[in-house]
Amino acid sequence: MRIIRAAAAGFLFIVATAGAQEPFGTTDPFESRFKTKTNFQIRFKAPEKGGEVRLYTKDPVHYEKDVSWEGAGEVVIDYQDVHITADKGRYDFRSKTATLEGHVVIDQGPTRLAGSSASFQLESKTGTLQDATADLAPTYHIIAE
């Protein structure tokens, strides 16, 4: 057996080498910790199509049947498990897209997204959010522009 000593940055490293060494891990008591898979996963539920869109507002602005709806003052949009609130909003029935302004909050179960404005496609449950914060249960909090 040969012992090599080297000092680096105030730490002492000792390396032992032998002629017939077993492969790394066969005698390592911590080997199982390195072979386990990570538990970090963010799971997204695939959106289901269809369902009724419910639109509420304190001050109706404009409504054209099967084309568009606009509201101001406490706008609320509900679709399946998604609940959206904003100061002002517009909904396009053909594209199923909500365009929102002012104190936008999108809730879906324990997940909450918030921002200053948003464009959100209800059927695919995707969109963009400006000046965003997100709380993803159970422990993630995200802030983005």
N, CA, C and O atoms as a GROMACS GRO file, in nm:
protein
  580
    1MET      N    1   0.085  -0.117   0.000
    1MET     CA    2   0.000   0.000   0.000
    1MET      C    3   0.089   0.123   0.000
    1MET      O    4   0.190   0.128   0.070
    2ARG      N    5   0.051   0.221  -0.078
    2ARG     CA    6   0.125   0.345  -0.089
    2ARG      C    7   0.034   0.458  -0.042
    2ARG      O    8  -0.082   0.462  -0.083
    3ILE      N    9   0.082   0.550   0.041
    3ILE     CA   10   0.003   0.662   0.091
    3ILE      C   11   0.061   0.791   0.036
    3ILE      O   12   0.181   0.816   0.044
    4ILE      N   13  -0.029   0.872  -0.022
    4ILE     CA   14   0.011   1.000  -0.079
    4ILE      C   15  -0.058   1.109   0.002
    4ILE      O   16  -0.179   1.103   0.023
    5ARG      N   17   0.018   1.207   0.047
    5ARG     CA   18  -0.038   1.319   0.123
    5ARG      C   19  -0.018   1.448   0.044
    5ARG      O   20   0.089   1.473  -0.012
    6ALA      N   21  -0.124   1.530   0.040
    6ALA     CA   22  -0.113   1.659  -0.028
    6ALA      C   23  -0.193   1.761   0.050
    6ALA      O   24  -0.303   1.731   0.097
    7ALA      N   25  -0.139   1.879   0.065
    7ALA     CA   26  -0.210   1.986   0.136
    7ALA      C   27  -0.256   2.088   0.033
    7ALA      O   28  -0.177   2.133  -0.051
    8ALA      N   29  -0.383   2.124   0.040
    8ALA     CA   30  -0.437   2.222  -0.055
    8ALA      C   31  -0.532   2.313   0.020
    8ALA      O   32  -0.626   2.266   0.084
    9ALA      N   33  -0.506   2.442   0.014
    9ALA     CA   34  -0.591   2.546   0.074
    9ALA      C   35  -0.617   2.518   0.221
    9ALA      O   36  -0.729   2.541   0.269
   10GLY      N   37  -0.520   2.470   0.292
   10GLY     CA   38  -0.534   2.451   0.435
   10GLY      C   39  -0.599   2.318   0.474
   10GLY      O   40  -0.617   2.292   0.593
   11PHE      N   41  -0.634   2.234   0.377
   11PHE     CA   42  -0.695   2.104   0.406
   11PHE      C   43  -0.594   1.995   0.374
   11PHE      O   44  -0.514   2.010   0.283
   12LEU      N   45  -0.597   1.888   0.448
   12LEU     CA   46  -0.507   1.776   0.426
   12LEU      C   47  -0.586   1.663   0.363
   12LEU      O   48  -0.685   1.617   0.419
   13PHE      N   49  -0.541   1.620   0.246
   13PHE     CA   50  -0.607   1.510   0.175
   13PHE      C   51  -0.516   1.389   0.184
   13PHE      O   52  -0.396   1.399   0.160
   14ILE      N   53  -0.572   1.275   0.217
   14ILE     CA   54  -0.495   1.151   0.222
   14ILE      C   55  -0.560   1.053   0.125
   14ILE      O   56  -0.680   1.025   0.134
   15VAL      N   57  -0.481   1.002   0.032
   15VAL     CA   58  -0.531   0.908  -0.067
   15VAL      C   59  -0.454   0.779  -0.049
   15VAL      O   60  -0.331   0.779  -0.050
   16ALA      N   61  -0.524   0.669  -0.031
   16ALA     CA   62  -0.460   0.539  -0.017
   16ALA      C   63  -0.487   0.460  -0.143
   16ALA      O   64  -0.600   0.453  -0.191
   17THR      N   65  -0.381   0.400  -0.198
   17THR     CA   66  -0.398   0.317  -0.316
   17THR      C   67  -0.342   0.180  -0.287
   17THR      O   68  -0.247   0.167  -0.209
   18ALA      N   69  -0.399   0.079  -0.348
   18ALA     CA   70  -0.353  -0.059  -0.333
   18ALA      C   71  -0.345  -0.121  -0.470
   18ALA      O   72  -0.409  -0.075  -0.564
   19GLY      N   73  -0.267  -0.225  -0.481
   19GLY     CA   74  -0.248  -0.290  -0.610
   19GLY      C   75  -0.377  -0.350  -0.664
   19GLY      O   76  -0.408  -0.329  -0.781
   20ALA      N   77  -0.452  -0.421  -0.585
   20ALA     CA   78  -0.574  -0.487  -0.631
   20ALA      C   79  -0.692  -0.423  -0.558
   20ALA      O   80  -0.731  -0.470  -0.451
   21GLN      N   81  -0.748  -0.319  -0.614
   21GLN     CA   82  -0.860  -0.248  -0.552
   21GLN      C   83  -0.991  -0.294  -0.613
   21GLN      O   84  -0.999  -0.326  -0.731
   22GLU      N   85  -1.096  -0.298  -0.528
   22GLU     CA   86  -1.228  -0.331  -0.579
   22GLU      C   87  -1.288  -0.206  -0.641
   22GLU      O   88  -1.251  -0.096  -0.603
   23PRO      N   89  -1.381  -0.220  -0.737
   23PRO     CA   90  -1.444  -0.104  -0.799
   23PRO      C   91  -1.516  -0.019  -0.695
   23PRO      O   92  -1.565  -0.070  -0.594
   24PHE      N   93  -1.523   0.113  -0.721
   24PHE     CA   94  -1.589   0.206  -0.629
   24PHE      C   95  -1.733   0.163  -0.605
   24PHE      O   96  -1.804   0.130  -0.700
   25GLY      N   97  -1.774   0.165  -0.482
   25GLY     CA   98  -1.912   0.138  -0.450
   25GLY      C   99  -1.938   0.000  -0.395
   25GLY      O  100  -2.040  -0.019  -0.330
   26THR      N  101  -1.852  -0.096  -0.417
   26THR     CA  102  -1.881  -0.231  -0.369
   26THR      C  103  -1.866  -0.241  -0.218
   26THR      O  104  -1.928  -0.328  -0.156
   27THR      N  105  -1.786  -0.156  -0.158
   27THR     CA  106  -1.771  -0.157  -0.012
   27THR      C  107  -1.813  -0.025   0.049
   27THR      O  108  -1.795  -0.006   0.170
   28ASP      N  109  -1.867   0.066  -0.029
   28ASP     CA  110  -1.907   0.197   0.020
   28ASP      C  111  -2.039   0.187   0.096
   28ASP      O  112  -2.139   0.146   0.038
   29PRO      N  113  -2.041   0.223   0.226
   29PRO     CA  114  -2.165   0.212   0.303
   29PRO      C  115  -2.271   0.314   0.260
   29PRO      O  116  -2.388   0.299   0.296
   30PHE      N  117  -2.233   0.416   0.184
   30PHE     CA  118  -2.329   0.519   0.140
   30PHE      C  119  -2.370   0.502  -0.007
   30PHE      O  120  -2.433   0.590  -0.065
   31GLU      N  121  -2.333   0.389  -0.065
   31GLU     CA  122  -2.359   0.364  -0.206
   31GLU      C  123  -2.508   0.376  -0.242
   31GLU      O  124  -2.541   0.432  -0.346
   32SER      N  125  -2.594   0.326  -0.159
   32SER     CA  126  -2.738   0.327  -0.189
   32SER      C  127  -2.792   0.469  -0.201
   32SER      O  128  -2.889   0.491  -0.274
   33ARG      N  129  -2.734   0.565  -0.130
   33ARG     CA  130  -2.781   0.703  -0.137
   33ARG      C  131  -2.757   0.765  -0.275
   33ARG      O  132  -2.835   0.850  -0.318
   34PHE      N  133  -2.652   0.723  -0.344
   34PHE     CA  134  -2.620   0.780  -0.474
   34PHE      C  135  -2.697   0.713  -0.587
   34PHE      O  136  -2.708   0.769  -0.696
   35LYS      N  137  -2.751   0.595  -0.563
   35LYS     CA  138  -2.823   0.522  -0.666
   35LYS      C  139  -2.973   0.548  -0.662
   35LYS      O  140  -3.044   0.510  -0.756
   36THR      N  141  -3.024   0.611  -0.558
   36THR     CA  142  -3.167   0.638  -0.550
   36THR      C  143  -3.203   0.753  -0.643
   36THR      O  144  -3.124   0.844  -0.666
   37LYS      N  145  -3.324   0.746  -0.696
   37LYS     CA  146  -3.371   0.852  -0.784
   37LYS      C  147  -3.417   0.971  -0.702
   37LYS      O  148  -3.463   0.956  -0.588
   38THR      N  149  -3.406   1.088  -0.759
   38THR     CA  150  -3.449   1.208  -0.692
   38THR      C  151  -3.601   1.210  -0.680
   38THR      O  152  -3.671   1.155  -0.765
   39ASN      N  153  -3.652   1.273  -0.576
   39ASN     CA  154  -3.795   1.283  -0.554
   39ASN      C  155  -3.853   1.413  -0.608
   39ASN      O  156  -3.974   1.435  -0.597
   40PHE      N  157  -3.771   1.501  -0.665
   40PHE     CA  158  -3.817   1.631  -0.714
   40PHE      C  159  -3.895   1.613  -0.843
   40PHE      O  160  -3.840   1.569  -0.944
   41GLN      N  161  -4.022   1.648  -0.840
   41GLN     CA  162  -4.106   1.642  -0.958
   41GLN      C  163  -4.213   1.748  -0.946
   41GLN      O  164  -4.269   1.769  -0.839
   42ILE      N  165  -4.242   1.815  -1.056
   42ILE     CA  166  -4.358   1.902  -1.063
   42ILE      C  167  -4.451   1.836  -1.162
   42ILE      O  168  -4.419   1.824  -1.281
   43ARG      N  169  -4.565   1.793  -1.116
   43ARG     CA  170  -4.659   1.723  -1.201
   43ARG      C  171  -4.769   1.818  -1.245
   43ARG      O  172  -4.827   1.890  -1.164
   44PHE      N  173  -4.795   1.817  -1.373
   44PHE     CA  174  -4.901   1.899  -1.429
   44PHE      C  175  -5.012   1.809  -1.476
   44PHE      O  176  -4.989   1.709  -1.545
   45LYS      N  177  -5.132   1.844  -1.439
   45LYS     CA  178  -5.249   1.768  -1.479
   45LYS      C  179  -5.287   1.810  -1.621
   45LYS      O  180  -5.296   1.929  -1.651
   46ALA      N  181  -5.308   1.713  -1.709
   46ALA     CA  182  -5.348   1.743  -1.846
   46ALA      C  183  -5.488   1.804  -1.845
   46ALA      O  184  -5.579   1.748  -1.784
   47PRO      N  185  -5.506   1.918  -1.912
   47PRO     CA  186  -5.637   1.982  -1.910
   47PRO      C  187  -5.742   1.903  -1.986
   47PRO      O  188  -5.714   1.844  -2.090
   48GLU      N  189  -5.862   1.904  -1.933
   48GLU     CA  190  -5.975   1.840  -2.000
   48GLU      C  191  -6.046   1.947  -2.081
   48GLU      O  192  -6.059   2.062  -2.038
   49LYS      N  193  -6.092   1.910  -2.199
   49LYS     CA  194  -6.162   2.005  -2.284
   49LYS      C  195  -6.310   2.006  -2.249
   49LYS      O  196  -6.365   1.909  -2.198
   50GLY      N  197  -6.372   2.120  -2.278
   50GLY     CA  198  -6.516   2.133  -2.258
   50GLY      C  199  -6.550   2.188  -2.122
   50GLY      O  200  -6.466   2.198  -2.032
   51GLY      N  201  -6.674   2.224  -2.108
   51GLY     CA  202  -6.720   2.280  -1.982
   51GLY      C  203  -6.770   2.421  -2.002
   51GLY      O  204  -6.743   2.486  -2.103
   52GLU      N  205  -6.843   2.467  -1.905
   52GLU     CA  206  -6.905   2.598  -1.911
   52GLU      C  207  -6.811   2.705  -1.858
   52GLU      O  208  -6.744   2.686  -1.757
   53VAL      N  209  -6.807   2.819  -1.928
   53VAL     CA  210  -6.732   2.935  -1.882
   53VAL      C  211  -6.832   3.029  -1.817
   53VAL      O  212  -6.931   3.068  -1.879
   54ARG      N  213  -6.806   3.065  -1.691
   54ARG     CA  214  -6.894   3.157  -1.620
   54ARG      C  215  -6.823   3.291  -1.604
   54ARG      O  216  -6.710   3.297  -1.554
   55LEU      N  217  -6.890   3.398  -1.648
   55LEU     CA  218  -6.832   3.532  -1.650
   55LEU      C  219  -6.915   3.623  -1.560
   55LEU      O  220  -7.037   3.630  -1.574
   56TYR      N  221  -6.848   3.692  -1.467
   56TYR     CA  222  -6.916   3.785  -1.376
   56TYR      C  223  -6.840   3.917  -1.375
   56TYR      O  224  -6.718   3.920  -1.392
   57THR      N  225  -6.913   4.025  -1.356
   57THR     CA  226  -6.849   4.155  -1.342
   57THR      C  227  -6.941   4.250  -1.268
   57THR      O  228  -7.064   4.238  -1.274
   58LYS      N  229  -6.882   4.343  -1.200
   58LYS     CA  230  -6.959   4.445  -1.129
   58LYS      C  231  -7.015   4.547  -1.228
   58LYS      O  232  -7.129   4.591  -1.214
   59ASP      N  233  -6.934   4.584  -1.327
   59ASP     CA  234  -6.974   4.684  -1.426
   59ASP      C  235  -6.960   4.625  -1.567
   59ASP      O  236  -6.850   4.628  -1.623
   60PRO      N  237  -7.070   4.572  -1.626
   60PRO     CA  238  -7.061   4.522  -1.764
   60PRO      C  239  -7.023   4.634  -1.859
   60PRO      O  240  -7.074   4.746  -1.848
   61VAL      N  241  -6.933   4.604  -1.953
   61VAL     CA  242  -6.888   4.703  -2.049
   61VAL      C  243  -6.944   4.672  -2.188
   61VAL      O  244  -7.002   4.759  -2.254
   62HIS      N  245  -6.925   4.546  -2.233
   62HIS     CA  246  -6.968   4.510  -2.368
   62HIS      C  247  -6.992   4.359  -2.374
   62HIS      O  248  -6.918   4.281  -2.314
   63TYR      N  249  -7.096   4.320  -2.448
   63TYR     CA  250  -7.122   4.178  -2.469
   63TYR      C  251  -7.178   4.161  -2.610
   63TYR      O  252  -7.276   4.226  -2.647
   64GLU      N  253  -7.116   4.073  -2.687
   64GLU     CA  254  -7.165   4.037  -2.819
   64GLU      C  255  -7.175   3.884  -2.820
   64GLU      O  256  -7.073   3.815  -2.813
   65LYS      N  257  -7.296   3.833  -2.829
   65LYS     CA  258  -7.323   3.689  -2.816
   65LYS      C  259  -7.230   3.605  -2.904
   65LYS      O  260  -7.215   3.631  -3.024
   66ASP      N  261  -7.167   3.504  -2.842
   66ASP     CA  262  -7.076   3.409  -2.907
   66ASP      C  263  -6.954   3.474  -2.972
   66ASP      O  264  -6.884   3.409  -3.050
   67VAL      N  265  -6.927   3.601  -2.941
   67VAL     CA  266  -6.810   3.668  -2.998
   67VAL      C  267  -6.718   3.714  -2.885
   67VAL      O  268  -6.606   3.665  -2.873
   68SER      N  269  -6.765   3.809  -2.801
   68SER     CA  270  -6.678   3.859  -2.694
   68SER      C  271  -6.761   3.914  -2.579
   68SER      O  272  -6.880   3.941  -2.592
   69TRP      N  273  -6.693   3.929  -2.466
   69TRP     CA  274  -6.751   3.983  -2.343
   69TRP      C  275  -6.645   4.068  -2.277
   69TRP      O  276  -6.528   4.031  -2.274
   70GLU      N  277  -6.685   4.183  -2.223
   70GLU     CA  278  -6.592   4.269  -2.151
   70GLU      C  279  -6.655   4.314  -2.021
   70GLU      O  280  -6.775   4.337  -2.014
   71GLY      N  281  -6.572   4.325  -1.920
   71GLY     CA  282  -6.619   4.372  -1.791
   71GLY      C  283  -6.514   4.452  -1.719
   71GLY      O  284  -6.394   4.443  -1.749
   72ALA      N  285  -6.560   4.532  -1.624
   72ALA     CA  286  -6.468   4.613  -1.544
   72ALA      C  287  -6.518   4.612  -1.400
   72ALA      O  288  -6.638   4.599  -1.376
   73GLY      N  289  -6.428   4.627  -1.307
   73GLY     CA  290  -6.467   4.628  -1.167
   73GLY      C  291  -6.501   4.488  -1.117
   73GLY      O  292  -6.613   4.441  -1.133
   74GLU      N  293  -6.406   4.424  -1.058
   74GLU     CA  294  -6.424   4.292  -0.999
   74GLU      C  295  -6.470   4.187  -1.101
   74GLU      O  296  -6.578   4.129  -1.087
   75VAL      N  297  -6.389   4.164  -1.202
   75VAL     CA  298  -6.416   4.062  -1.302
   75VAL      C  299  -6.383   3.925  -1.244
   75VAL      O  300  -6.279   3.907  -1.182
   76VAL      N  301  -6.473   3.828  -1.265
   76VAL     CA  302  -6.451   3.691  -1.221
   76VAL      C  303  -6.481   3.599  -1.339
   76VAL      O  304  -6.586   3.610  -1.403
   77ILE      N  305  -6.388   3.507  -1.367
   77ILE     CA  306  -6.407   3.407  -1.471
   77ILE      C  307  -6.383   3.270  -1.409
   77ILE      O  308  -6.278   3.246  -1.349
   78ASP      N  309  -6.480   3.181  -1.422
   78ASP     CA  310  -6.469   3.044  -1.371
   78ASP      C  311  -6.479   2.947  -1.488
   78ASP      O  312  -6.568   2.958  -1.572
   79TYR      N  313  -6.386   2.851  -1.492
   79TYR     CA  314  -6.388   2.746  -1.594
   79TYR      C  315  -6.328   2.622  -1.531
   79TYR      O  316  -6.212   2.623  -1.488
   80GLN      N  317  -6.405   2.514  -1.526
   80GLN     CA  318  -6.363   2.389  -1.462
   80GLN      C  319  -6.308   2.418  -1.323
   80GLN      O  320  -6.381   2.468  -1.237
   81ASP      N  321  -6.181   2.387  -1.299
   81ASP     CA  322  -6.121   2.409  -1.167
   81ASP      C  323  -6.039   2.537  -1.161
   81ASP      O  324  -5.964   2.558  -1.066
   82VAL      N  325  -6.054   2.625  -1.261
   82VAL     CA  326  -5.979   2.751  -1.266
   82VAL      C  327  -6.071   2.866  -1.226
   82VAL      O  328  -6.182   2.878  -1.277
   83HIS      N  329  -6.023   2.949  -1.134
   83HIS     CA  330  -6.097   3.067  -1.087
   83HIS      C  331  -6.006   3.187  -1.108
   83HIS      O  332  -5.896   3.193  -1.052
   84ILE      N  333  -6.051   3.285  -1.190
   84ILE     CA  334  -5.971   3.402  -1.224
   84ILE      C  335  -6.042   3.527  -1.176
   84ILE      O  336  -6.164   3.542  -1.194
   85THR      N  337  -5.966   3.618  -1.115
   85THR     CA  338  -6.020   3.750  -1.078
   85THR      C  339  -5.926   3.857  -1.131
   85THR      O  340  -5.805   3.836  -1.142
   86ALA      N  341  -5.984   3.973  -1.164
   86ALA     CA  342  -5.905   4.086  -1.214
   86ALA      C  343  -5.989   4.212  -1.204
   86ALA      O  344  -6.110   4.207  -1.181
   87ASP      N  345  -5.922   4.327  -1.220
   87ASP     CA  346  -5.992   4.455  -1.219
   87ASP      C  347  -6.072   4.475  -1.348
   87ASP      O  348  -6.180   4.534  -1.346
   88LYS      N  349  -6.017   4.426  -1.459
   88LYS     CA  350  -6.077   4.447  -1.590
   88LYS      C  351  -6.048   4.324  -1.675
   88LYS      O  352  -5.940   4.266  -1.664
   89GLY      N  353  -6.144   4.284  -1.760
   89GLY     CA  354  -6.120   4.166  -1.841
   89GLY      C  355  -6.200   4.163  -1.969
   89GLY      O  356  -6.303   4.228  -1.983
   90ARG      N  357  -6.148   4.085  -2.062
   90ARG     CA  358  -6.215   4.062  -2.190
   90ARG      C  359  -6.204   3.914  -2.219
   90ARG      O  360  -6.100   3.853  -2.198
   91TYR      N  361  -6.315   3.855  -2.268
   91TYR     CA  362  -6.315   3.713  -2.302
   91TYR      C  363  -6.359   3.697  -2.447
   91TYR      O  364  -6.463   3.750  -2.487
   92ASP      N  365  -6.279   3.623  -2.526
   92ASP     CA  366  -6.311   3.595  -2.665
   92ASP      C  367  -6.366   3.453  -2.672
   92ASP      O  368  -6.294   3.357  -2.642
   93PHE      N  369  -6.492   3.437  -2.710
   93PHE     CA  370  -6.557   3.306  -2.713
   93PHE      C  371  -6.499   3.214  -2.818
   93PHE      O  372  -6.494   3.092  -2.797
   94ARG      N  373  -6.456   3.267  -2.931
   94ARG     CA  374  -6.404   3.182  -3.039
   94ARG      C  375  -6.271   3.118  -3.001
   94ARG      O  376  -6.252   2.998  -3.021
   95SER      N  377  -6.178   3.198  -2.947
   95SER     CA  378  -6.046   3.144  -2.910
   95SER      C  379  -6.042   3.093  -2.766
   95SER      O  380  -5.944   3.031  -2.725
   96LYS      N  381  -6.148   3.122  -2.691
   96LYS     CA  382  -6.156   3.085  -2.548
   96LYS      C  383  -6.038   3.144  -2.471
   96LYS      O  384  -5.976   3.077  -2.388
   97THR      N  385  -6.008   3.271  -2.500
   97THR     CA  386  -5.896   3.340  -2.439
   97THR      C  387  -5.945   3.458  -2.357
   97THR      O  388  -6.027   3.538  -2.403
   98ALA      N  389  -5.894   3.469  -2.234
   98ALA     CA  390  -5.924   3.582  -2.147
   98ALA      C  391  -5.804   3.675  -2.146
   98ALA      O  392  -5.690   3.631  -2.128
   99THR      N  393  -5.830   3.804  -2.166
   99THR     CA  394  -5.727   3.907  -2.157
   99THR      C  395  -5.761   3.991  -2.035
   99THR      O  396  -5.869   4.050  -2.029
  100LEU      N  397  -5.670   3.998  -1.938
  100LEU     CA  398  -5.700   4.055  -1.808
  100LEU      C  399  -5.602   4.165  -1.771
  100LEU      O  400  -5.486   4.162  -1.811
  101GLU      N  401  -5.651   4.264  -1.695
  101GLU     CA  402  -5.566   4.374  -1.650
  101GLU      C  403  -5.596   4.407  -1.505
  101GLU      O  404  -5.711   4.401  -1.461
  102GLY      N  405  -5.492   4.442  -1.430
  102GLY     CA  406  -5.506   4.490  -1.293
  102GLY      C  407  -5.535   4.383  -1.191
  102GLY      O  408  -5.642   4.322  -1.193
  103HIS      N  409  -5.442   4.359  -1.102
  103HIS     CA  410  -5.457   4.265  -0.990
  103HIS      C  411  -5.512   4.129  -1.035
  103HIS      O  412  -5.610   4.081  -0.979
  104VAL      N  413  -5.448   4.069  -1.134
  104VAL     CA  414  -5.491   3.941  -1.187
  104VAL      C  415  -5.450   3.829  -1.091
  104VAL      O  416  -5.335   3.822  -1.048
  105VAL      N  417  -5.546   3.743  -1.057
  105VAL     CA  418  -5.519   3.627  -0.973
  105VAL      C  419  -5.582   3.506  -1.041
  105VAL      O  420  -5.701   3.505  -1.071
  106ILE      N  421  -5.500   3.402  -1.064
  106ILE     CA  422  -5.547   3.278  -1.126
  106ILE      C  423  -5.526   3.167  -1.023
  106ILE      O  424  -5.412   3.135  -0.987
  107ASP      N  425  -5.636   3.108  -0.978
  107ASP     CA  426  -5.630   2.998  -0.881
  107ASP      C  427  -5.672   2.868  -0.948
  107ASP      O  428  -5.769   2.864  -1.024
  108GLN      N  429  -5.597   2.762  -0.919
  108GLN     CA  430  -5.633   2.628  -0.963
  108GLN      C  431  -5.592   2.533  -0.852
  108GLN      O  432  -5.474   2.499  -0.838
  109GLY      N  433  -5.689   2.491  -0.772
  109GLY     CA  434  -5.658   2.409  -0.656
  109GLY      C  435  -5.567   2.485  -0.563
  109GLY      O  436  -5.594   2.601  -0.532
  110PRO      N  437  -5.458   2.422  -0.516
  110PRO     CA  438  -5.366   2.491  -0.425
  110PRO      C  439  -5.266   2.583  -0.496
  110PRO      O  440  -5.185   2.647  -0.430
  111THR      N  441  -5.272   2.590  -0.629
  111THR     CA  442  -5.180   2.673  -0.707
  111THR      C  443  -5.239   2.812  -0.727
  111THR      O  444  -5.356   2.825  -0.765
  112ARG      N  445  -5.159   2.915  -0.702
  112ARG     CA  446  -5.203   3.053  -0.723
  112ARG      C  447  -5.098   3.127  -0.804
  112ARG      O  448  -4.980   3.127  -0.771
  113LEU      N  449  -5.145   3.192  -0.913
  113LEU     CA  450  -5.062   3.278  -0.996
  113LEU      C  451  -5.120   3.419  -0.985
  113LEU      O  452  -5.242   3.435  -0.983
  114ALA      N  453  -5.034   3.518  -0.978
  114ALA     CA  454  -5.082   3.656  -0.968
  114ALA      C  455  -4.991   3.746  -1.050
  114ALA      O  456  -4.873   3.716  -1.069
  115GLY      N  457  -5.048   3.858  -1.100
  115GLY     CA  458  -4.969   3.951  -1.178
  115GLY      C  459  -5.046   4.077  -1.211
  115GLY      O  460  -5.161   4.093  -1.170
  116SER      N  461  -4.983   4.164  -1.287
  116SER     CA  462  -5.046   4.291  -1.321
  116SER      C  463  -5.138   4.279  -1.443
  116SER      O  464  -5.237   4.350  -1.452
  117SER      N  465  -5.105   4.189  -1.536
  117SER     CA  466  -5.190   4.164  -1.653
  117SER      C  467  -5.162   4.023  -1.704
  117SER      O  468  -5.059   3.963  -1.674
  118ALA      N  469  -5.258   3.971  -1.783
  118ALA     CA  470  -5.243   3.834  -1.830
  118ALA      C  471  -5.324   3.811  -1.956
  118ALA      O  472  -5.421   3.881  -1.984
  119SER      N  473  -5.282   3.711  -2.030
  119SER     CA  474  -5.359   3.655  -2.140
  119SER      C  475  -5.362   3.505  -2.112
  119SER      O  476  -5.257   3.442  -2.102
  120PHE      N  477  -5.482   3.449  -2.100
  120PHE     CA  478  -5.494   3.310  -2.055
  120PHE      C  479  -5.591   3.235  -2.144
  120PHE      O  480  -5.707   3.275  -2.157
  121GLN      N  481  -5.544   3.126  -2.206
  121GLN     CA  482  -5.628   3.042  -2.290
  121GLN      C  483  -5.691   2.936  -2.200
  121GLN      O  484  -5.620   2.849  -2.148
  122LEU      N  485  -5.821   2.943  -2.180
  122LEU     CA  486  -5.887   2.859  -2.082
  122LEU      C  487  -5.883   2.710  -2.115
  122LEU      O  488  -5.856   2.629  -2.027
  123GLU      N  489  -5.908   2.673  -2.239
  123GLU     CA  490  -5.917   2.531  -2.273
  123GLU      C  491  -5.784   2.459  -2.252
  123GLU      O  492  -5.782   2.346  -2.202
  124SER      N  493  -5.672   2.521  -2.291
  124SER     CA  494  -5.542   2.457  -2.272
  124SER      C  495  -5.480   2.491  -2.136
  124SER      O  496  -5.381   2.431  -2.095
  125LYS      N  497  -5.540   2.589  -2.068
  125LYS     CA  498  -5.491   2.636  -1.936
  125LYS      C  499  -5.346   2.682  -1.944
  125LYS      O  500  -5.263   2.647  -1.860
  126THR      N  501  -5.318   2.761  -2.049
  126THR     CA  502  -5.185   2.818  -2.068
  126THR      C  503  -5.199   2.967  -2.096
  126THR      O  504  -5.306   3.014  -2.135
  127GLY      N  505  -5.091   3.041  -2.075
  127GLY     CA  506  -5.096   3.183  -2.104
  127GLY      C  507  -4.972   3.254  -2.058
  127GLY      O  508  -4.872   3.192  -2.023
  128THR      N  509  -4.980   3.387  -2.060
  128THR     CA  510  -4.869   3.470  -2.015
  128THR      C  511  -4.918   3.560  -1.903
  128THR      O  512  -5.035   3.599  -1.898
  129LEU      N  513  -4.826   3.593  -1.813
  129LEU     CA  514  -4.858   3.674  -1.697
  129LEU      C  515  -4.743   3.771  -1.676
  129LEU      O  516  -4.627   3.729  -1.672
  130GLN      N  517  -4.772   3.901  -1.664
  130GLN     CA  518  -4.669   4.002  -1.644
  130GLN      C  519  -4.656   4.034  -1.496
  130GLN      O  520  -4.754   4.031  -1.421
  131ASP      N  521  -4.532   4.067  -1.453
  131ASP     CA  522  -4.502   4.096  -1.312
  131ASP      C  523  -4.559   3.986  -1.223
  131ASP      O  524  -4.637   4.012  -1.132
  132ALA      N  525  -4.518   3.864  -1.251
  132ALA     CA  526  -4.582   3.745  -1.196
  132ALA      C  527  -4.524   3.697  -1.064
  132ALA      O  528  -4.404   3.710  -1.038
  133THR      N  529  -4.611   3.641  -0.984
  133THR     CA  530  -4.572   3.560  -0.868
  133THR      C  531  -4.652   3.432  -0.877
  133THR      O  532  -4.765   3.430  -0.924
  134ALA      N  533  -4.591   3.324  -0.831
  134ALA     CA  534  -4.659   3.194  -0.835
  134ALA      C  535  -4.632   3.120  -0.705
  134ALA      O  536  -4.519   3.116  -0.657
  135ASP      N  537  -4.736   3.062  -0.650
  135ASP     CA  538  -4.724   2.974  -0.534
  135ASP      C  539  -4.767   2.836  -0.580
  135ASP      O  540  -4.885   2.811  -0.606
  136LEU      N  541  -4.669   2.745  -0.588
  136LEU     CA  542  -4.694   2.609  -0.630
  136LEU      C  543  -4.685   2.520  -0.507
  136LEU      O  544  -4.579   2.507  -0.445
  137ALA      N  545  -4.796   2.460  -0.472
  137ALA     CA  546  -4.800   2.378  -0.351
  137ALA      C  547  -4.705   2.260  -0.364
  137ALA      O  548  -4.690   2.207  -0.473
  138PRO      N  549  -4.643   2.218  -0.259
  138PRO     CA  550  -4.657   2.267  -0.124
  138PRO      C  551  -4.552   2.372  -0.084
  138PRO      O  552  -4.572   2.442   0.015
  139THR      N  553  -4.440   2.385  -0.160
  139THR     CA  554  -4.332   2.469  -0.106
  139THR      C  555  -4.268   2.567  -0.203
  139THR      O  556  -4.170   2.630  -0.165
  140TYR      N  557  -4.316   2.584  -0.324
  140TYR     CA  558  -4.247   2.670  -0.420
  140TYR      C  559  -4.314   2.806  -0.431
  140TYR      O  560  -4.437   2.816  -0.441
  141HIS      N  561  -4.234   2.911  -0.429
  141HIS     CA  562  -4.280   3.048  -0.450
  141HIS      C  563  -4.189   3.109  -0.556
  141HIS      O  564  -4.068   3.116  -0.537
  142ILE      N  565  -4.248   3.154  -0.668
  142ILE     CA  566  -4.171   3.201  -0.782
  142ILE      C  567  -4.210   3.347  -0.810
  142ILE      O  568  -4.328   3.382  -0.804
  143ILE      N  569  -4.110   3.431  -0.840
  143ILE     CA  570  -4.134   3.570  -0.878
  143ILE      C  571  -4.064   3.594  -1.011
  143ILE      O  572  -3.947   3.558  -1.028
  144ALA      N  573  -4.136   3.653  -1.107
  144ALA     CA  574  -4.079   3.677  -1.240
  144ALA      C  575  -4.140   3.802  -1.302
  144ALA      O  576  -4.248   3.846  -1.261
  145GLU      N  577  -4.072   3.858  -1.400
  145GLU     CA  578  -4.125   3.971  -1.473
  145GLU      C  579  -4.209   3.921  -1.586
  145GLU      O  580  -4.265   4.000  -1.662
   0.00000   0.00000   0.00000
